[in-house]
Amino acid sequence: MDGIAIRFSSFKSNKIKYRIAATAHAGEPIKELIDPNDCIEIMTGAVIPNKADCIIPVEYLSFINKSAQINLNYKAEKNHFIHKKGSDYKRGTELLRPGKKITPMDIAIITSCGLESVLVSKQPTISILSNGNELISGNRAIKPHQIRLSNGPSIISMLQQQGFDKCVHEHLIDEKSILRKRISNHLDKSNIVIISGGVSMGKTDFIPDILKELAVDCVFHKISQRPGKPMWFGIGPQKQAVFSLPGNPVSSLTCSRQYVIPALYHASSYQIGPQEYVEIEQDITYKPKLTNFLPVKTKAKTNGKLIAKPIFTNTSGDFRALSDTDGYIELKSEKTHFKKGQNIPFHRWKLL
């Protein structure tokens, strides 16, 4: 606040005209108000002079030669416009809690404390392995029996969107010896291995057997959900986390968001916020006794509450439909009918 610094006691004794004894600028050493009949002209950001305890804003002042006069109708207050040292937080107060992403606002706190660096969680190294003889990468011409590879790039994009940048991707053919060698190599160099495809029950779905041969302990295989039922998870011999996801794109993306991303945050000591809920805009009937992760498009009501419109995909390969969605709702397996307006757990594609 630009203005003058005075002693409040002098204002209380009806004094309104002060001689300007000095000027205090931001960045200058502290000055002292020696004579109670004087004032010190002060600029925003300057240190309050010793013995001054009241600031009169420049808007309520008239300046004549080297004097300042306070407007007759202005009512000054003691300590007004003075930001006391240590008044925001006391010494020893926790300014940043562990387990949160560092934001630009946090950087302001860190630098204002004179710190050039702080201890943070180490970024995990992540290998994303896609497999399948039918998959073709890039813009090469494809034959009728081939499809373009999308899972690897989309999973990497999801990881990077959430702040996990140390990712490598490799595509592998359905040759067991090659799969075994390359998976072993990635287990040696990565903290996290994410495999897309080859985890179901087909004759060329080699991944579960290969992981067993490589001493990766299976924690679970198959989840009572749709999409993504065949998902496999295990822990490697050096405590690597291994996620083996179904090859269908919708299943792969859903499992990545539902399980991989939260697991990475947990390993990084990041504390995820409370579960979000939305109202569904129509009745939904779902008969299979599986938890259903149903993609939705959301919009806000006038009261700010979110409404979710279901977006039904043709198959687990219909990833085009996901492009128009904000996330998915979680329809629990215990129920088959969900009424319009019911609050349902909602998971955004981008967690944070």
Steps between C-alpha positions, in 0.01 A plus 500: 500500500646835395454782750656617826602314815411672829456428868133424563514683833567828319194450277287426808605836641340660191819569311446499122803683358846338506844596384649240264824400670608237249381263229499119531522299177465125452838332533651766727621440860254581777462866599397649836224749571667704772266799541129421557412819313668369187408234248696289259375478145475130420465290186331162456735222608718719723584397857287681760721756678584443865247666735240536221178302541255654254490551124294773334433417131607756242136534385417678829795739502586844370868587451624856549874559465658248741185437702208259476149578621234239574148561368267611780247220437754213505487266802839337550547170685798369690701240302278556195672402171792349692590140423684385811800272467400138562128584506408255222664191650701444815844345506470121476170503308484239223480703180496209253379154592663186364313311231392779265597614155712814497299781339603853398352617832724252684804627310421847637509358854820303442690793352372744764652271763838534332510140380667416171384137509265273694478124541245345263392150405711343228330456165453129426641357179217346299507253211190467283500185288234432239485167323313346211592393146203691360620840621673747268655824623541830317338594170595191303236349275314219674358177364151365569626281785681785676402792725688806615671497838339747744528364855867576557484867391170560681627351829819707477288811440285423805809447718664820380178694547513394865864604536678167447752578228762224522326268254628276223287302256581188302277290279557123499376221274324192635815286513545350846880500503515862384234604749686330783833661412362852457277490809799379703703791365236752599463346845872561550484869411156622611311544826165453327419273206167542321414235242210540260356186342568128527340457841177315419454127434595467132774267376731795432425681827841416646539783750381333827725195443799715404462716809485190716822371338664836576415467872232767495256406778138521389290708740180462300382398153155606381271756662123484517453806281424618147701610312835356605408167659821311396738745675802346676719654772816375665820595685839430343811359672638853557159627617406629155127556452375314192162587348384279215199657333253369242581591141166660418555878500202594721598231752864605491427869561241431768731267695786749465289775653327285762803308629835608355475876561374473863770239574770733366369785712490277808860390438596868470333575838248723325169533682207474260192706590154369591285302260300717260133429425265599217127473434405279208259666255311181412410158634764234436438126506802273506445126544842326515621451858813703433603850599450713190722798420275697267642802311309826553485859383441747784338841522426730794150585622416857606579401860846382393427128542628275222267292284637202308376387160594136424693441178452140395784344301443242229777272630815514714675609182282807448748753633361774271204528737734581790618818328170671585503399867637656819541174690287206606253409772532191716186287502541252784438133431252466788229686306346462156292819483614858562240780507516841336640756747681236705848595624763271349880488554675690220861461382649770277741391230741758634520429870655835597 
